[in-house]
Amino acid sequence: MAAARREGDRLRFVGAATRRIARGIDLDEIVLGLCRATVPTFSDAILVYLRDPLPVGDERPVDPFVLRLRRTDRLRLTEDDTDLGLSAADPDTDLDLGPAAELCEVQAGGALAEVLRGVRPVFGDSAAARAALPELLGDGRSVPSGHRAILAPLRGRRRVIGAAVFLRRPDRPPFEPNDLLVAAQLATHTALGIDKAVLYGREAYIADELQRTMLPENLPQPTGVKLASRYLPAAETARVGGDWYDAIPLPGSRVALVVGDVMGHSMTSAAIMGQLRTTAQTLAGLDLPPQEVLHHLDEQAQRLGENRMATCLYAVYDPVAHRITIANAGHPPPILLHLGGRAEVLRVPPGAPIGVGGVDFEAVELDAPAGATLLLYTDGLVESRLRDVWTGIEQLRERLAATAQLTGPDHSPPLEALCDDVLDMLGPGDRDDDIALLAARFDGIAPSDVAYWFLEPEEQAPGRARRLARRALARWDLEDLSDSVELLVSEVVTNAVRYAERPVTLRLLRTDVLRCEVGDDSPQLPRQRRARDTDEGGRGLFLVNRLARRWGATRLSTGKVVWFELPTRI
């Protein structure tokens, strides 16, 4: 009867202990679960050694390998133990082995290697353990006289990854043969849990690094808008997601603002995010309307496979027109913080997520007044297990309005500080998902700083372009730039007129630099080449490259734009 009762107690203990071990997600939690489950119920002390470094997946084992003491727990004697006649200073009950060796090198063919290779736990007083324990504990240490021990190898799916030593004081019943089975169960569950934790940790690390490398290292500094961003991964126990943001300069001093969220949390999600972000950058380079960009992203997601879905919001800001065009694919709506402190959730048709297929996307064009701030974000900022998404959006709107009130009606809050303040609204239970945040402060370009003309594609166009540019520079008190600007404008317009069939556009923008843009309907991009001494032409782009601070050419759906910039102060 007593034996049956002990066996029942042993089974209940094993069930409770394995459940506690299984609750651990990372390496430390699993090892701690083993220690807390066994001390003092099964043993009075435990030492846990693990390979250093721990092998991952199918990595080939190395010989010899090193075991590192990961954790040691023991029962601390208190006044409550006096009824047992025990004392912490009593050498017969003291479980302190001294400063156990931090590292142990397991040599092939040694006594410890033989026990670990055997996989099965062994009693400490067995011949194999008596030879192996001093090697493991270091400096010839062994189990104190009268104490009982079990040495249990920790074997994962493919190899031994460590060892555990269970110790009992002399006043406790000695370990029985069935306790070897208990130790084996504990060691097996612990080792398999550690294996999974290491694999999970490696995958999460790779996915996180993959995701971070695919996010922009630095945001561009386009004319007429200031940008700031934040990215926060989810809690450590969550798997990496596919949140992303981007800011892409476009022709005409415009900028595309993108934020998206691939559904799911895995390395696959991060990889899909990278593919969609690259596709969005390519589509932006074609200067397609926002709704067309989302349409092509939807097609790309379907080509990537089934259930490759994501939400995305794509906006294009024009600092000259002070307008913004937005299209949405199932993403939380943006919030516009006006200069006076009013925060507005923009009414943008929500659309279906990317990857659904067979749906149309709709774009809306809205005012983007100077001094206003547009906030794009992923749902991790506004949705958690404690609140639904619309409650979170309203809380975000109120937070933005409250922050703006502190700076007064005539000033906008600093953009970086605004992003930090938005993230401060997150509570302890609000970090269920990744968070991507992109903020854009609209400065715009005043109409008085813009000059725009249409030129017929004829021989007289370069001369007319020079005269118009000279007048604009005089109006802006930039006559010092006249010679350089006239020369460069003449060269670029000449190239445009050579291939254009429709009127050529010429635009000058005065901001902290002088920017000139020449557009035509020919998709062929100019290429810089070195002209020979006998060539009559071919030196235009060489001059542009030498005299301009920056220059470039962008292909559009209707042709191309060639631009260059000069500093406004020499």
Summary of the structure (lengths in Angstrom):
residues: 570
radius of gyration: 34.8
end to end distance: 100.2
largest distance: 112.7
contacts: 1888
relative contact order: 0.08
helix: 37%
strand: 25%
